Amino acid sequence: MVQKRAEKSEIGILRNPTTVKLLAKEIVAASDAYIAKQLGEREYRELIIYYATYHGKKLFSTNGSINPTVKNRIGSKRCGLVEVMLQGFQISII
């Protein structure tokens, strides 16, 4: 059976969320789409890396771990998935 992959815009994932809570909501939507196989691994990883690169102040806390608000809102299993996708990513100091 051939399954159609949906683009990020079809799923409705916002690439530039304005708040930490909205970022968490978008990560939940992307993670659920990835788990449901509506979003490919490459697209999901690119989205998480995009969030880490351009919205790092919202995604990460001061010690470099995932922001506690994001961690609380997305849940432990999705948080583990995000951490797997961030392996090899280095946070810039700037």
N, C-alpha and C positions, 0 to 999 in steps of 0.2 A: 504494500500500500504506500503510495506516494503522499507525503504530507507537505502541505504548503507552509512555508515559513513566512511569518508576518514581519514586516519592517517595524522598527521602533515607533515610527509615527503612526502606524496602523494600530498598534497596541495602546498608544497614547502616553508614552513615557516622555516626561519633560527633561530636557538635557541641562537646563539651567534653573534649578529650583532656587527660590529666594530665601528660604528659611531652613533650619535644621530639621524641623518636623516635616516639611514638604520634601526634603531630600530623603528622609526615612521612608516616606510614603512612596516615592518613586522607586527606591531600592526594593521595597516590598513588591511593587507591581512588576518590576523587571525580574526579580527572583522567581515570582510565581509564574511568569511567562516562560522563563528558562526551564523551570521544573516541568511545566506542561508541554515542553518542546515546541513552543510557539516562537521562541527566540533561540538562535544558535549560540553555542559556547563562545565563538569568536565575537559576536555582537555583544553578548553579555559582558565578556571580559573588557571589551573596548569601552563600554558604557561605565563600568566600575572604575577603570583607569582614568577615564575622562573626569568622573566625579572626584577622584583622588587628586588629579592634576589641577583642575580649575576650581574645585570647591573643597580643597583640603582643610580649610579652617572650619568648615561645617562638619566634615566627615571624621576628622581626627581630633583627639584631645591634645593637651599640651605635652604629654609624655609620648606621643606618637601612636598610641593605641586608638581603636575606634571610639568615637565620642559616646559617652554613656547614654545620652538621650537617643542616639541612633541605635545603639545596641539594645536598649530597652524596647524601643518601638518596633524593630524588625524581628526580634526574637533570636534565640541562641543558634538555631539551625541555619537560618539565613545569614547570621553573622559569621558562622563558620564557612559558609559558601563564599561570602564576600572576602574573607581572609584568604581562602584558597585562590581566588581570582587576583588578589593583590600580592601574591608571592612573587618576589623579585622586583617589586616596585619600591623605589627609594623616594622618600619624601624630601622635597627641596626645602632648603632653609629660608630662601627668599620669600 
